[in-house]
């Protein structure tokens, strides 16, 4: 399906144009996960795939929603965010990721909702100085927490570390390469970091410094238990990803409802006294 307004207005990598993206943008590094997310949509108006980027826009319970696959890691994620904002400058980004947990109380299949993220991707420095804290929008965090609770998902909220790499950058050996820092994981565990992944800090940092009205938050399902060195059973991944998508979509519903209630409250005349 070609993008609406396909032509000179399209952005270079996403190949989308103004009108192709909704204000609520649910993201993942995986095109497969975005296809799974879109299977819950009531209708689809836009389906554009170029390179590792996939954009599917539709409606979910009459709410305009976009699923956006960004590819793995910080560099393509920044490209996706920058180009998405050229098509939809007022955006709420919610990352739906997978991750490796670091703390002993977290189990495979648990959900980690990021309140803050360490910027170990070494790319956001080109957009924001080091002192800018990668912190999630509190309304998004609250909505994800409420959605997880309502769906009966075991979840934790806290600090994430966004890494630049899947191997040495996350304390994993890379066959053929020496120089692995064996102290990385213990250091992060001592700092109270809940999980490692590769994109979250990009959303949280760019939302802080963007000139457009942008907010961001996100969560990730635990696929790897780095404390016990175990990995989720491949047979459990489809059900786990379905649950992750449902948490994201329910969070969008809650954010939308919260905004409606807030606007309605502000529109009401003040109570009369006396």
C-alpha positions as CSV (number, residue, x, y, z in Angstrom):
1,X,0.0,0.0,0.0
2,X,1.7,3.3,-1.0
3,X,1.8,6.2,1.4
4,X,-0.8,8.9,1.3
5,X,0.6,11.8,-0.7
6,X,3.5,9.6,-1.9
7,X,6.1,11.7,-3.7
8,X,8.3,14.6,-2.8
9,X,6.7,15.0,0.6
10,X,7.8,11.6,1.8
11,X,10.6,11.4,4.3
12,X,13.7,9.5,3.2
13,X,13.8,6.3,5.2
14,X,10.2,5.8,6.5
15,X,8.8,6.7,3.1
16,X,5.8,8.3,4.9
17,X,4.2,11.7,4.4
18,X,2.1,14.1,6.5
19,X,-1.1,12.3,7.3
20,X,0.4,8.8,7.4
21,X,1.1,8.7,11.1
22,X,-1.3,9.0,14.1
23,X,-0.6,11.1,17.2
24,X,-0.2,7.9,19.3
25,X,2.9,5.9,18.0
26,X,3.6,2.5,19.5
27,X,7.1,1.4,18.5
28,X,9.3,-1.7,18.5
29,X,12.7,-2.6,17.0
30,X,10.9,-5.6,15.3
31,X,8.8,-5.5,12.2
32,X,7.3,-8.8,13.3
33,X,6.1,-7.3,16.6
34,X,4.5,-4.3,14.8
35,X,2.6,-6.7,12.5
36,X,1.4,-8.5,15.6
37,X,0.4,-5.1,17.1
38,X,-1.5,-4.2,14.0
39,X,-3.5,-7.4,14.1
40,X,-5.4,-5.9,17.0
41,X,-6.3,-2.8,15.0
42,X,-10.0,-2.3,13.9
43,X,-8.9,-1.0,10.5
44,X,-5.6,-0.2,8.7
45,X,-5.2,2.9,6.5
46,X,-1.5,2.9,5.9
47,X,1.1,0.1,5.6
48,X,4.6,1.2,4.5
49,X,7.7,-1.0,4.7
50,X,11.1,0.3,3.7
51,X,14.4,-1.2,4.8
52,X,14.1,-2.1,8.5
53,X,11.3,0.5,9.0
54,X,7.6,-0.4,9.0
55,X,4.8,2.0,9.6
56,X,1.2,0.8,10.0
57,X,-1.5,3.3,10.9
58,X,-5.0,2.4,11.7
59,X,-7.6,2.7,14.5
60,X,-8.0,0.8,17.7
61,X,-11.4,1.4,19.4
62,X,-11.8,4.5,17.3
63,X,-8.4,5.9,18.4
64,X,-5.9,6.7,15.6
65,X,-2.8,4.6,16.3
66,X,0.5,4.0,14.5
67,X,2.7,1.0,14.9
68,X,6.3,1.9,14.0
69,X,9.2,-0.6,13.6
70,X,12.5,1.2,13.9
71,X,15.1,-1.5,13.5
72,X,17.6,-2.5,16.2
73,X,19.5,0.1,18.3
74,X,19.7,3.8,18.9
75,X,20.9,5.1,15.4
76,X,17.9,3.8,13.4
77,X,15.6,4.7,16.2
78,X,16.7,8.3,16.1
79,X,16.2,8.3,12.3
80,X,12.6,6.9,12.8
81,X,11.7,9.5,15.5
82,X,13.1,12.5,13.5
83,X,11.3,11.4,10.3
84,X,8.1,10.5,12.1
85,X,7.9,14.0,13.6
86,X,8.1,15.5,10.1
87,X,4.9,13.7,9.4
88,X,3.3,14.0,12.8
89,X,4.8,16.8,15.0
90,X,2.5,16.2,17.9
91,X,3.3,12.7,19.0
92,X,3.1,10.4,22.0
93,X,5.7,7.6,21.6
94,X,5.3,4.4,23.6
95,X,8.1,1.8,23.2
96,X,7.1,-1.8,23.4
97,X,10.4,-3.7,23.6
98,X,12.1,-6.8,24.9
99,X,15.0,-6.8,27.3
100,X,17.3,-8.6,29.6
101,X,16.7,-8.3,33.3
102,X,19.5,-7.8,35.9
103,X,17.9,-8.2,39.3
104,X,17.2,-11.5,41.1
105,X,13.5,-10.7,41.8
106,X,12.6,-10.3,38.1
107,X,11.6,-13.3,36.1
108,X,11.3,-14.2,32.4
109,X,8.0,-12.9,31.0
110,X,7.8,-10.0,33.5
111,X,7.2,-6.5,32.3
112,X,9.6,-3.6,33.1
113,X,8.2,-0.1,32.8
114,X,11.0,2.4,32.4
115,X,10.8,5.5,34.5
116,X,14.4,6.6,33.6
117,X,17.1,5.3,31.4
118,X,20.9,5.5,31.4
119,X,22.2,6.9,28.1
120,X,24.8,4.3,27.3
121,X,23.9,4.3,23.6
122,X,26.4,7.2,22.9
123,X,24.2,8.7,20.2
124,X,21.8,11.0,22.0
125,X,24.8,13.2,22.9
126,X,24.4,14.7,19.4
127,X,20.9,16.0,20.4
128,X,21.2,16.6,24.2
129,X,24.0,17.4,26.6
130,X,25.0,14.7,29.1
131,X,23.2,16.4,32.0
132,X,19.8,15.9,30.3
133,X,18.1,13.1,32.2
134,X,16.3,10.5,30.1
135,X,13.0,10.4,32.1
136,X,9.6,9.0,31.0
137,X,6.5,11.1,30.8
138,X,4.7,10.4,34.1
139,X,1.2,10.1,32.4
140,X,2.5,7.4,30.1
141,X,4.2,5.5,33.0
142,X,1.0,5.7,35.0
143,X,-1.1,4.4,32.0
144,X,1.3,1.5,31.4
145,X,1.3,0.6,35.0
146,X,-2.5,0.7,35.2
147,X,-2.8,-1.3,32.0
148,X,-0.4,-4.0,33.3
149,X,-2.3,-4.2,36.5
150,X,-5.6,-4.5,34.8
151,X,-4.3,-7.3,32.4
152,X,-2.8,-9.2,35.3
153,X,0.8,-8.8,34.1
154,X,3.6,-9.0,36.7
155,X,5.5,-5.7,36.3
156,X,8.3,-3.5,37.8
157,X,9.0,0.2,37.4
158,X,12.4,1.7,37.5
159,X,15.8,2.4,35.9
160,X,16.7,1.0,32.5
161,X,20.1,1.0,30.8
162,X,20.1,1.6,27.1
163,X,23.1,0.0,25.5
164,X,24.9,0.7,22.3
165,X,25.4,-2.9,21.4
166,X,24.0,-6.4,22.0
167,X,27.3,-8.0,22.8
168,X,30.2,-6.2,24.6
169,X,27.9,-3.2,25.2
170,X,25.6,-5.4,27.3
171,X,28.4,-7.5,29.0
172,X,28.1,-10.4,26.6
173,X,31.1,-12.1,25.0
174,X,31.6,-11.7,21.3
175,X,33.4,-14.6,19.8
176,X,36.6,-13.5,18.1
177,X,36.9,-10.3,20.1
178,X,38.7,-9.7,23.4
179,X,38.3,-6.7,25.7
180,X,35.0,-7.7,27.4
181,X,34.4,-5.6,30.5
182,X,33.3,-8.2,33.1
183,X,32.5,-5.5,35.6
184,X,29.7,-4.0,33.6
185,X,26.8,-6.2,34.7
186,X,27.8,-6.1,38.5
187,X,28.1,-2.3,38.3
188,X,24.7,-1.9,36.7
189,X,23.2,-4.3,39.2
190,X,24.7,-2.3,42.1
191,X,23.2,0.9,40.7
192,X,19.7,-0.7,40.9
193,X,19.3,-1.0,37.1
194,X,16.4,-3.3,36.3
195,X,17.1,-4.1,32.7
196,X,19.3,-3.7,29.6
197,X,17.9,-2.9,26.1
198,X,18.9,-0.8,23.1
199,X,16.4,2.0,22.4
200,X,14.5,3.4,25.4
201,X,16.8,6.3,26.3
202,X,16.5,7.6,22.7
203,X,12.8,8.2,23.1
204,X,13.1,9.7,26.6
205,X,15.9,12.0,25.7
206,X,14.7,13.3,22.4
207,X,11.2,14.0,23.9
208,X,12.9,16.2,26.5
209,X,14.7,18.4,24.0
210,X,12.4,18.4,21.0
211,X,10.8,21.7,20.0
212,X,7.6,19.9,19.1
213,X,5.0,18.8,21.6
214,X,6.4,15.3,22.1
215,X,6.2,12.9,25.1
216,X,7.6,9.4,25.5
217,X,7.6,6.4,27.7
218,X,7.7,2.7,27.3
219,X,8.1,-0.8,28.7
220,X,9.8,-4.1,27.8
221,X,9.1,-7.8,28.4
222,X,11.9,-9.8,29.9
223,X,13.1,-12.2,27.3
224,X,16.6,-12.8,28.9
225,X,17.3,-13.3,32.6
226,X,20.9,-12.0,32.8
227,X,21.0,-12.8,36.6
228,X,20.4,-16.5,36.0
229,X,21.7,-16.6,32.4
230,X,18.4,-18.0,31.0
231,X,16.3,-17.1,28.0
232,X,12.6,-17.3,27.3
233,X,11.3,-20.4,25.6
234,X,10.7,-19.6,21.9
235,X,7.2,-21.2,22.1
236,X,6.2,-18.6,24.7
237,X,7.2,-15.6,22.7
238,X,4.0,-15.1,20.6
239,X,1.8,-15.1,23.7
240,X,4.2,-12.8,25.5
241,X,4.3,-10.4,22.6
242,X,0.5,-10.4,22.3
243,X,0.4,-9.4,26.0
244,X,2.9,-6.7,25.5
245,X,0.9,-5.2,22.6
246,X,-2.3,-5.4,24.7
247,X,-0.6,-3.4,27.5
248,X,0.5,-0.7,25.0
249,X,-3.0,-0.4,23.4
250,X,-4.8,-0.3,26.7
251,X,-2.3,2.4,27.9
252,X,-3.3,4.4,24.8
253,X,-7.0,4.0,25.8
254,X,-6.2,5.2,29.3
255,X,-4.2,8.2,28.2
256,X,-6.9,9.2,25.8
257,X,-9.6,8.8,28.5
258,X,-7.4,10.8,31.0
259,X,-7.1,13.7,28.5
260,X,-10.9,13.6,27.8
261,X,-11.7,13.8,31.5
262,X,-9.1,16.5,32.1
263,X,-10.5,18.6,29.2
264,X,-14.1,18.0,30.4
265,X,-13.2,19.1,34.0
266,X,-11.5,22.3,32.8
267,X,-14.5,23.1,30.6
268,X,-17.0,22.9,33.5
269,X,-17.9,26.2,35.2
270,X,-16.7,26.7,38.7
271,X,-19.1,25.5,41.5
272,X,-21.3,28.2,42.9
273,X,-20.9,29.1,46.5
274,X,-23.0,30.9,49.0
